Amino acid sequence: MESPTPVIVAIDGPSGTGKSSTSKAVAAQLGLSYLDTGAQYRAITWWMVSNGIDIGDPAEIAAAAGKPEIVSGTDPLGPTITVDGVDVAGPIRTQEVTSKVSAVSAVSEVRARITELQRTIAASAEKGIVVEGRDIGTTVLPDADLKIFLTASPEARAARRSGELKGSDVHTTREALIKRDAADSSRKTSPLAKACDAVEVDTTELTLAQVIECVVTLVEEKRAGK
């Protein structure tokens, strides 16, 4: 049996659309590597906060952007992320980091640094990779074999995110998501946007299993046609 053609899959979309769960499951099912680019932005944000960088000062953020060493493990069954050798998978999910990641990721020097890292990881994935984020199809991997843009209503996304963040209020979560969307969509460098050649999948009325099945089918069709 000859091995399947390597395929690079870009999955974009706002928070709460099921990007991470879908991407990990699809990668695992198809034997591909997996990269959560949002975790990399959270990691550099965590480092900035931990090292006393003024998050309100883009120049200070820019000056520090090259300092931390960020390493992403790409096994979809157990993705890892370390900063300067420290496992930060837990710390990067705190509310403090979540509230600051948009400001840090809007700084062009940060995006340039992380984008370069993401391209290197994608290029070295021998069997192919599923890369999820907000600007993968438009900026990071514009030549990806398949681009998918996941969407869902703000209400559905808030309900899902509240389920993940135990004890959080759905209304507050919805407002936070809308605010994050606005920040991500309006930033000057690599805004959240759907690539013109991306396949849009609205997950509002779909179960996670249905979304995964849909994306797996799209990837297999793309592989078959390559």
N, C-alpha and C positions, 0 to 999 in steps of 0.2 A: 504493500500500500504506500503510495507516495504521500508525503505529508501535505496538508492543506496549504494553499498559498497564504503567506503572511498578509495580514490585513490590519490597517490602522483605522480605528473607529473613534471619531470625536463625538462626545455626547455633551451638549451644552443645555443651559436652562437655568432659571432662577431657583432659589432655595425651596425645598419642600415639594419638588416635582418627582422625587424618587430617583434622582440621578445616581447617587452612591449605591443604593441597594440594587438598582437595575444593572449598573455598570459592573459591579462585582460579580453578580450572578451570571451575567452574559459572558464575562471573561472566563469565569470558572467552567461554565458549560462548554465553551468552545476552545478551551486550552490556551487562552491568550493571557498576556500580562495585563496588569491593571494599574492605573495611576489616578489618584485623587489629587487634582491640582489645588483644590481649595485647602486641603490639609497643608500644602506647602506655604500658602499665603498665611494660614493660621500659625504655622511654625515660625515664620519670620516675624510675625506680629508678636507671638509669645516671647521670642528672643528680645525684641525691642522693649517690650514691657518689663521683662526680667532684668534688662540692663539699663533701665532708667532713661531710655530715649524718650524725648518729648514727642508724643504722638500728634500734638497740635502743630508741630514744626516740620513741614515737608523737607526743608533743607537738612535738618538733623537726621531725619529718616533716610534721606538719599545718601548722606555721608556714611551711614552705617550699613547700607544695603549689602555690601560685599563681605561683611565680616563673618556672619554665622555660616557654618558648614551644615547644609541640609541634605540628608540622605533618605530617599524613599525606597522602601522594599515593595516590589511589584507583584507579589503573589496574591491573587484575588481572595484566596482562602485565609490569608493572614497578612494583610498589608501592614507595613510598619513605617514609622517616620521618626528620625532622630535629628537632633540639633547639637552639633559639637559632641556627638557620641552619646547624648542623653535621650532616652525614650520619652517622647513628648505626646504620644497618642492620646493620653488622658488630659494633660494640662491644656492642650490647644482647644479643647471643647468647652472651656469655662465661659461664663457669661462675659467676663472681663475681656477675654480675647475676641469673642464674638462681636462685642460692641465696638471694637477698635479695628477690626480687620479691613473694613471698607476704606478707612482713612489711610492705612498703611499700603494697601494694594493699589490705591489710586496714584501713588508716587511712581513716576515713570522709571526711575532707576531700579526700584523694587521689581517692577514688571519685567524690565529687561533682564534682570538677573534670574528671576524665576522662569521666564520664558525660555531662556537659553538652557536651563537645567531640564525643563520639560522636553525640549526638542532632542536633547542628548539621550534622555531615557527612552523616548519613542524610537529613535534611530537604532538603539542597541537592542530592541526587543525582537529576538530572532523569529518568534512564531507570530508576531503581531501583538497589538496592544489596544485596550480600550482606555481612552483618556477622557476623564470627565471634568467639566469646569464651566466657565462662563464665556471664554473667548477662544476656545480650542479650534473650532471650525473657521473662525474669522481671522485670528491672529497667530495662534501658536502653531497649528498644523493646517494651514489653508489648503494643502494638497492631500489631506486625509482621504482614504479610499471611500469612506462613508461618514457622512455628517448627520447627526440626529439632534433635533432640538425638542426637549421635553417641556411641555407647558401644563398648567393646571390652574383652576380658579384660585384666587387668594384664600377663599374659605376652605377649600380642600387642602391647600398647602398648609394653612395655619393649623388645621385639625391634625394633620400628620406630624407637623413639627412639635405641636403641644404634646402629642403622644410620646415623642422622643424625649422632650424636655419635661420630665416628670414634674407634675405640680404647676406647670405654667398655664396661664390664662389664655384661652383661644383668641379673645379679642385683642389682648396686648400683643400676642404673637403675630396676629394678622397685621396689626399696625407696624410692627417691627419689620415684617417681611416686605411690606409695601415701601417702607422707608429705605430698606436695603436695596430693593429693586431700583428705586429712583437714583440712589447713589451709584449703583453699578452701571446703570444704563446711561447716566449723564456724564460719567468721568471722561476726561479728554483722551486718556490712553487706554486702548483696548476695552471699550465699553461692552457690557452684556448686550449681545445682538445675535439674531438668527442669521446664519450664513445664507446667501441667496440660493445655494444648491443643497441646503439641509432639508431632511425629511422631518416635518413637524409631527409630533405625537402628543395629543392631548390626553393626559392621564387622569383627568378629573373623575371620570366615571369608570376607570379601569382598576382592577385589582393589580397588585404588584406582579403576580404570576402572569397576568395578561400582558402587562407592559414588557416583561422579560421575554415572553414568547414572541411578541411583536418585533422586538429588537433583534432577537436571535434569527428570526426569519429574514429580516432585512440584511443582516450580516451574511447569512448563508447564500442569499440571492446575489449579493455583491461578490462573494468569493467565487461562486459558480460562473459569474460573468467575466471575471478577471482574465 
